[in-house]
Amino acid sequence: MRPIKFERYGIRLESLDKNDIEMVRQWRNDPKISSLMLNQEYISSEMQQLWFERIRRAEDQCYMLAYFKGEPIGAASLIAIDPEAGSCEPGLYVYVDKYRNNIVPFCMAFALNDLAFEVFGMNRLYANVLDGNDAALRFNETMGYQRCSSDIKGVSRFRLEHEAYLAARDKIARFIRY
């Protein structure tokens, strides 16, 4: 995957580097993050290293570190990138507590979605959310996602069309001052 450096809404997204993977592993293993993930298994250092080597060569996914005010605050990804279908699955988490329950997660999601739509040329995004993760379910609906069918019990699948995203983003983005 090509290197990523993308900045919008006060968020800078940069391709995950080998020097970042231990910090990201620690974040991912923290119960405040892992309990909300589809895969909640503990990630060992060895598993993280193998994962990183695999994603470095992958053409259908990219993983990034998200920065706000120069500080790394979370991780973001685009997976299942399918140029022919024009779709992918964005994912993110904000690890730093002071940025978790305010407009910063929206800034991060907007930057990630703009990257997917504008740079990667996607026209549809998908998201899978655990049914018990009420905050993420509301977040996705606020972002313009519509529920669609899911093959996984206990998981809601959402679809976001470009036009619906722009309408939802524009309602919220006017409040962003970064």
PEURFEN-V867183 format. One record per backbone hydrogen bond with DSSP energy under -0.5 kcal/mol. CO is the residue of the C=O (numbers start at 0). NH is the residue of the N-H. If there is no record, write none. Layout:
co->CO nh->NH
co->CO nh->NH
//
This chain:
co->3 nh->14
co->5 nh->12
co->7 nh->10
co->9 nh->68
co->10 nh->7
co->10 nh->12
co->11 nh->66
co->12 nh->5
co->13 nh->64
co->16 nh->19
co->16 nh->20
co->17 nh->20
co->19 nh->23
co->20 nh->24
co->21 nh->25
co->22 nh->26
co->23 nh->27
co->24 nh->28
co->25 nh->29
co->26 nh->29
co->29 nh->32
co->29 nh->33
co->30 nh->34
co->32 nh->35
co->33 nh->36
co->37 nh->39
co->41 nh->43
co->43 nh->47
co->44 nh->48
co->45 nh->49
co->46 nh->50
co->47 nh->51
co->48 nh->52
co->49 nh->53
co->50 nh->54
co->51 nh->55
co->52 nh->56
co->53 nh->56
co->53 nh->57
co->59 nh->80
co->61 nh->77
co->62 nh->15
co->63 nh->75
co->64 nh->13
co->65 nh->72
co->65 nh->73
co->66 nh->11
co->67 nh->70
co->70 nh->67
co->72 nh->94
co->72 nh->95
co->73 nh->65
co->74 nh->92
co->75 nh->63
co->76 nh->90
co->77 nh->61
co->78 nh->88
co->81 nh->85
co->81 nh->86
co->85 nh->122
co->85 nh->123
co->86 nh->81
co->87 nh->89
co->87 nh->125
co->88 nh->78
co->90 nh->76
co->92 nh->74
co->92 nh->94
co->95 nh->98
co->96 nh->99
co->96 nh->100
co->98 nh->101
co->102 nh->106
co->103 nh->107
co->104 nh->108
co->105 nh->109
co->106 nh->110
co->107 nh->111
co->108 nh->112
co->109 nh->113
co->110 nh->114
co->111 nh->115
co->112 nh->116
co->113 nh->117
co->113 nh->118
co->114 nh->118
co->114 nh->119
co->115 nh->121
co->122 nh->161
co->123 nh->87
co->124 nh->159
co->126 nh->157
co->128 nh->155
co->129 nh->132
co->131 nh->133
co->132 nh->136
co->133 nh->137
co->134 nh->138
co->135 nh->139
co->136 nh->140
co->137 nh->141
co->138 nh->142
co->139 nh->144
co->140 nh->143
co->145 nh->158
co->147 nh->156
co->150 nh->152
co->151 nh->154
co->153 nh->130
co->155 nh->128
co->156 nh->147
co->157 nh->126
co->158 nh->145
co->159 nh->124
co->160 nh->164
co->161 nh->165
co->162 nh->166
co->163 nh->167
co->164 nh->168
co->165 nh->169
co->166 nh->170
co->167 nh->171
co->168 nh->171
co->168 nh->172
co->169 nh->173
co->171 nh->174
co->172 nh->175
//
